């Protein structure tokens, strides 16, 4: 059980995240990344979908054996449909872990029941009860997810959750499977379920939000306001379609706005950026440069006005320090919008202290170059000291 202000981070990068087109990982990559997730301090790693393939089964089993080796290590989970063969495969795969979980799901919206599963509501309730009970025979920790919960009739959703809890579910995940809900709706949904599902005080409610309308992180935090204490998310927000809620954004929001979100977690915040970079290496593409928290430009400043402010006091334009999330790159980027203060700062870092007159000369050369060249590198800056159309500047190396 989580304490009232403790957030449990359930990372699904290796399961839902890997389902994103182009994000498939082979066995060694999944194992390597699972070790990094343990370094990051996530509480639960959803290592895969054991029944999906022999490769996925072997990866889940290896992660269970090698990553979850102590009481302080992450809990290892495998996804399973409400089918005996899925549940038994998941149970075998996670068995070596010191702590494990079987995560089962079944659609509950009328649309999914009719179009995808072709079963009635009553049949769905029977499958939930039987599957959760079967899973509890293999694991003490069982999570149930009513897929497409945010488009499910509320009264039926309450019935489905009640049946799952009565059968032994210890966590109820309420997924916004298609990224349809809004923050206010999601908050209210959790409040309603917590008040109307019997014995809800003894289970953990969880969020699982997709980003189809760009609200996955906002909805996840709204779910926490409604009483959820587990958040399912993925590094860099990868996942089906537009992706999952981004773990790093949620973590940074809680850490930065602790006045608004007075919660704690086991995450090691300085591992956020290294974890993001490792994922980019493994799946062969990095997140967008302007991606919050971990993007290459998340702490970059090119505007002269911003650069002047940041150099005077980082708090003028940075609400968290780059070091707080493990970022170690250069945050002052020189370009056509940069001012003298930023150019002087970089020249000093490169060992050149210029007089005011010399700086004016180099700055004029710099602006001419920046109008023609999108990226300005250190070698370009040094070359400005020895421009072909002027006498070399005499500088004092620091």
Secondary structure, 3 states (H helix, E strand, C coil): CCCCCECEEEECCCCCHHHCCCCCCCHHHHHHHHHHHHHHCCCEEEEECHHHCHHHHHHHHHHHHHCCCCCCCCEEEEEEECCHHHHHHHHHHHCCCCCEEEEEEEECCHHHHHHHHCCCHHHHHHHHHHHHHHHHCCCCCEEEEEECHHHCCHHHHHHHHHHHHHHCCCEEEEEECCCCCCHHHHHHHHHHHHHHCCCHHHCEEEEEEECCCCCHHHHHHHHHHCCCCEEEEEHHHCCCCCCECEHHHHHHHHHHCCCCCCCECCCCHHHHHHHHHHHHHHHCCCCCCCCCCCCCCCCCECCHHHHHHHHHCHHHCCCCCHHHHCCCCCCECCCCCCCHHHHHHHHHHCCEECCHHHHHHHHHHHHHHHHHCCCCCHHHHHHHCCCCCCCCCCCEEC
